[in-house]
Amino acid sequence: MTQVSSRVLWLQVWGLAAVQGAIALVWVIYNLYLIALLEEFGFSATLATGLLILENGLAAVMEPLMGSLSDRAQQWIGSRFPFIAVGIILAATCSIAIPTIAIFGLRSPILRWLMPAVLVAWALAMTVFRSPALSLLGRYALATQLPQAASILTLVGGLAGALGPLASGIILGLGPMVAFSIGAFVLLGAAVALRSVSPNQQVQAQANTASPTQAAKTSHRISLIALGLLLGAGVGVGLGFRLLMQNFPKILVAQGVTQPSLIVGMIFITLALTAIPAGRLAVYWGNRTAMVAGLGAMALLCAVMLWNQPTWIAVAIAIAFGAAFSLVSNGTLPFALSMVPPDKGGLGTGMYFSGGAIANSVFGSFFGTGDSLSPTVGGITAAIAFAVAGLCVLATFRLRQMKR
């Protein structure tokens, strides 16, 4: 492990951003093809909902587990990269297996039943490396500079996420073999990019006046209340964003918008374009203050989007959503890392992602694909979810005061 006297290790941050962008891209591909692949094998579309519920339920356990195991690996061997490498190789292998089964499985009843199993295996492989990888951000920037460093991840992830609403036709036109192969090679390329920038480097701490004995004791103190608030924030953000993505297109169609995907795509484009300014603002305001402001703005916008309005106002709302979500997206990893001791970053990151997985699993269990949910109920529920997430972040201010 090498310590470097710098506030942000930008080269390592960009390597990590490559992994974040790859994760976003392969999930776009997976979600676009999931139902089509299952229906091609004669399965009903409801199986897709069942698989997503199962995947998210397992991810709720796997994310903090893999993050915690990577924390131990960091202590024992000085690196989390084995988890990242193994997880990416497994995910890339499953990415190639999915279209291969799609080609040959129709000829064999046995291979037909492998498709759902491989889809679940792919989703689980993604949980092996996401928390270990993204928790590395805590090593690449001082605590005060983490939102600015995270803005690079938001920028790359936002651009990759925009391919879902803006380029779905092109991706589906490639066919599963080409699309999943691209995803596999992008994942492997991201792993190589991260490995090439010395991922075990770390910024030098500003000051460490505690004795080694005191530091050892402090490093293992984990607040269950802090983990609960972190999990609650993850649930709120995950559920709110899921409902937003479900309801905003339906509201736009009801208001006569002919190309709702373009307006929804503006959320991701704005998210990417405002990421760096939002990161600077979070450094100036404080990360948690910026997150509360972003979550409050998104809750308000969820209510505003229910009103009937002309297209140009809908575009303005989409842009406002993207700008507000930049404050939230930039802040999530720094927030998660701040809620746990420095040597438990993988656990903290995994707990936040676990909250998002719980939200998606609960959503699928109660609402299925969400088609039966009215835009009004969905919009109000999304506003409540973002507000609850904001309250969880607010509560951590009080928790911090109690520790002093």
N, C-alpha and C positions, 0 to 999 in steps of 0.2 A: 504494500500500500504506500502511495506517495502523497505527501501533503504539499499543496501549492499555495503560495501566498497570493491569492487573488480573491475578489469578492464573488465572481462567477466564472466557472470553467466553461466558456462558451462552446468550445469544440466538443466537449463531452455532452453538453446540453443538446447540441444539434444531432449528435449520434443517438441520443435518447429520443429526440423528436422523430427521427427516422423510424424508430420502433413504434412510437405512438401513431404515426401516419399509417404504417403498415397494419396495425391493429384495426384502425378505423376503416381502412380499405377492405380488408378481408371480411369484416362484419357486414359491410355494405353488400359485398358479393354474396355472402351466405344468406342474408335476409332476402335478397332479390330472387334467389334460386330455390329457397327452401320449399315453398309450396309447390312450385312447378315440378321439382324432382320427385316429391312424394306422390303427386297426382299421376306422374308418368309411370310410376310403379303400381298404380292402382290403389294407392292409399287415399283416404279422404283428407280434405283440407283441415279438418278438425284435429288430425294427428299432428299437424304442424304446431297447433296451439299446445297440445299435450307435450310435445317434445320441448318446446320453449319453457313450459312450466317446469318440466323435469330438469332441463339444463340450468335454469336460473336457480332452482332449489339446490342443486348440487353445487353451483357456483357460490351460493351464499355460504357454504361450508368450506369449499376449496380455496376461495380467495384469501381469507385470513390464515388458513392452514398453510398454504404455500408461502404466503408472506412471512409467517412466523418461522417456518423451516428455513427460509432464505436468510432470516436474521441470524439463526444459529450457524448457518454455513458461513456467513460474513465473519462471525466470531471465531469459528474453528479454522477455516482455511483462508480467510481474508478476502473472500469474493462471493458475490451472488451469481456470477455469470454462469456457473454450471446449470442452475435452474433455468436461466434464460435460454441457454443453448439447447438444453434437452427439450424444453417446452416448445420452442420454435421448430425444432426438427420434427417433433411429434405432430404439431399442427400442420406443418408443410406436407408431411407424409399423408396425413388424413385429407388434406386439400387435393392431393393427387388421386387418392383412393376414391373420393366421392364421384368425380366424373368418370373414372375407370369403371366403377360399379354401374354407373348410369349407362355406359355403353354396352357392357357385357351382361349386366344383371337381368335384362329383359329376356335373355335366353335361358336363364336358370332360376327356378323357384327358390333355390337355396340362397343365391346371391341377392335375390330380391329383398329378403329379410335382413340382409347386411346393411342396406342403405340407412334405415333409422339408427342402427347401432353405430355406424361410422359417423353420422351426423352428430350424435351425442358425444362420441369420442373426440371429435374435432373441437366441440365447444369446451370440453373438459381440458383438452390440451392447451387451449387459450388461457385457462385459469392458472396453469402451471407457471407461466412466466410473466403475466401482466403485472401483478403486485410486486414481485421481486424486481422487475425491470424499472417500473415507474417510481419505486421507492428510492432508486439511485439518485433522483433529483436532489434529495436531502444532502448528498455528498458533494454536489456540484455547485452549490451556492450557499452563502451565508443566509441565516434565517431571515434577515431583513430584506434580502434580495431575491428570495424564492419566488414571489409572484412575477417578478420580471423575467426570471429564468423560465418559469412555467408558461409564460406567454408564447414562447417559441413552440412549445408542445401544442398549445391551443391553436396557434397559427397553422401548423402542419396538419393537425387533426381536423380542424375546421375545413380546410381545403379538401382533404380526403373525404370527409363526411358529406360535403356538397355534391359529390359524385352520385349519391343516392337519388336525390330528387332531380338533379340536373342532367345526369348521364345514364339513367337507368335503361333507356332504350338501347344505347350503344353497348352497355355491359351485357344486357340480355342477348343482343345480336351477336356477340362473340361466341355464344354457346358455352355450356358448363366446362368443357375440357380446357378451352383457352382461358376463360375467366378465372377458374380455380387454379390453373397453372400459373397465371400471372400473380395471383394472390400468394401462392406458395413461394415463388421466386422473390417477390417483394419482401416477404417475411425473412427469407434467408439472407437477402441483401441487407436488410436492416440489421440483422444480427452481426453480419460481417462489418458493417459500418460502425456499429457500437464497439465491437471488439477492436477495431483498428484505431480507436481514439483513446486507448488505455482506460477502460471503464472503472478501474479500481482506484483512480486518482481521487483526491479529496481536497476541498478547500481547507486552508489552515484556520482553526478556530480563532475568533477574535481574542478571547482570553479564557484561561482555564486555571482559576486560582484554587480550586478544590483539590484536596489531597487525593491520591489514588484510591484510598479506602472510601472516602466520601463519594467519589465519582462512581465507584463500583456499586455502592448502595443505592445511589440515586438512579443509576442506569436501569435498575430492575424494578423500580416502582411504577406500577401501571394502575391508573385510576379506572375502576369499573364505570364510574359515572361518566368520565371522559369518553370511554369507549362506547357507552350507551348513547351519548349525545352525538358522537361521530357516526354511529350506525343510523341514528334518527335523521341526521342531516342527509346521509346517503339515500335513505328511503324517500325522504321528501323531494330531493332533487330528481331522483330516478323516476318516481311516480309522476311528478309534475311535468317533466320533459316528455315522458311517454304519452301522457294525456294531451300535451300540447301538439305533438307530432300526429296524434290520432285525430284531433278535433279541428285544428286550424285549416287543413285542406277541405274538410267537410263544410266548414263555415264559409270558406271562400267560394266553393261551388254553389252554396245556397244563396250567396250574394251576387251570383252571376259571373264570377271570374272564370274565364275559359282555360287559363293555364295556371292552375293553383301550384303546380310543382315548381314553377319559376319563382313564385313569391316565397314559397317555403325554402327554396334554395338560397334566397337572399339572407335568410337567417344564418346559414352556415358561412356564406361569403362575408357577411358583416362580422360574424364571430371571428373569422380569420383576420380581417382587415383592422379590426379594433383591438386585437389581442395585445399588441405591443403597447399602444397608449394606455389600455386598461391596466396592464402590468405596472407601468410607471405610476399610474394613479393609485394602485393598491399599495405600492411601496410608500407613497406619500401619505395616504390616509391611514394605512394599516390594513393588513390583509382581511381580517375579520370584519372590519367596518365596511370595506369594499364588498365583501360577500353579502353582508346584510342588505346593503344598498341594492345590489344586483338582484337578490332574491325578492326584495320588496317591490322593485320595479317590475319584475316578471309576474308577480302575483297581481299587481295592478293591471298589467297589460292583458293578462288572461281574462279579466273582467271586461276590459275595453273592447277586446276583439269580438265579443258577443254582439255588440251593437251593429246594426246595419249601416254600412258606410261605402263610399265609392272606392274604386280600385286604388287610387293614389294614397288613400289613408291606410288601406290594407298593406300597401308596400311600406309606408312609414312605420306601421306597427311591426312588420317583419324586421325592418332595420333596427328598430328599438329593441326588439327581442334579442337580436344578435349582439347588440352592444351591451345589453344588460347581462346576457349569458357569458360574455367575455369576462366580466368581473367575477362571476361564479366559477367558470371553468378554470381561469387562472388561479383561483384561490383554493380549489379543492385539494390538490396535492399538498401545498404548504399547510393548509388547515389540518389535514390528516397527519402530517409529519409533526406538527406542533402539539398534537394531543397525546403523544406517546414519548417515552424516553428516546434519546438519539439512536440507541442500538436496537430499537423496536420499530423502525420505520416500515418494514415490510408488513408487520402486523397492523399498524395504523392505516396504511394504504389499503390493505386487504379488507379491513373492517368497513371502510368507506365504500369500496366496491361491493362488499357483501350487502350493504344497504340497498344499493341500486339493483342487485340481483333479487333481493327479497321483494322490492317494489314491482319488478317485472313479473315475478312468479305469482304474487298476489293479484296483480292486474289480470293476468291470463286466467287465473282460477275463477275470478268473479265475473270478468267481462269478455273472456275469450279473445277474439280478434278486436273487440271494441266497437264493432259495427252496430251493436244494439244500444250503445250508449249515446244519448242525445247530446248534441253540441253544448247545450246549456249546462247540463249536469257535468259533462266532461270539463268544460271551462271553469266552472265554479270549483270542482274538485281539484283541478290543477292549481288554481289560485290558492286554495287551502293548503295543498301539499307544499308549494313554494313558501308559503307563510310559516308553516310548521318547521321547514328546514331553516328558515331565517331565525325562528325562535330558538332552535337548537344551537345555532351559532351564537346568538345573543347570550344564551345561558352560559356559554364557556367564558364570557367576560367575568361573570360572577364566580365561576369555578376558579378562575385565575386569582381573583381577589382573595378567595378563601384559603388558597395555598400560601399566600404571602404572610 
